[in-house]
Amino acid sequence: MSSEVLEDLLKKDIYEDTWEWWKAQLYFLREDKDFHEAEAVFKEFSMYKSRSCGLDS
């Protein structure tokens, strides 16, 4: 594999791991009834997701 392909695979893996972490964090905060922090996490992740460089396709 070329280095570009490996780099793209690594970026996608990091993105997917980050996505799973954010979902788990949001779930935990909602369960803990920390709605202000959950909203902040959601807004921060929304900005991150919009910069995903098309990796979620």
N, C-alpha and C positions, 0 to 999 in steps of 0.2 A: 504494500500500500504506500501511496505517496504521503509525504509529510502533511500536505493540505488535507487529505482525507482523514488522517489520524487526528489532526487538529480539530477538524469539524466534528468528528466523533467524540472527542474529549469535551468540546464545548457543549454538545448536545447532552452528554452524560452529566456534566455539571449543572446544566439548566434543569434537567429532569430531577436530579437530587435536590436542587434548591426549591423547585416547585413542590416536591413532596414535603420538605421541611416546613415551608410556609403554610401548607395546608394543615399539617399536624399542629403547628404553633397556633394557628387561627382556631382550630377545633379546641385545643386545650384552653385557650383564653375564653372562648365562649362558654365552655363547660364550667370554668371557674368564675363565670359571670363578670369578667373583667372586660366590659364592653368598650370602654374608652380605648384601652390598649389594643383590643381586637380590631377596632376601627382604624387605628393608626397603622397596625400591621397590614391590614387589607389595603389601605391607601398606598403604603410604601410598596407592597408587592404589585399593585396595579401599575405603578410607574415602572417597576422592574420588568414586568411582563410585556409592557408596551415597547420596551427596548430589546426584546428577545432576538432580534435580527432574523426573524423567520425560522427559528429553530424548532418551533412547536408544530410544524407541519408534518 
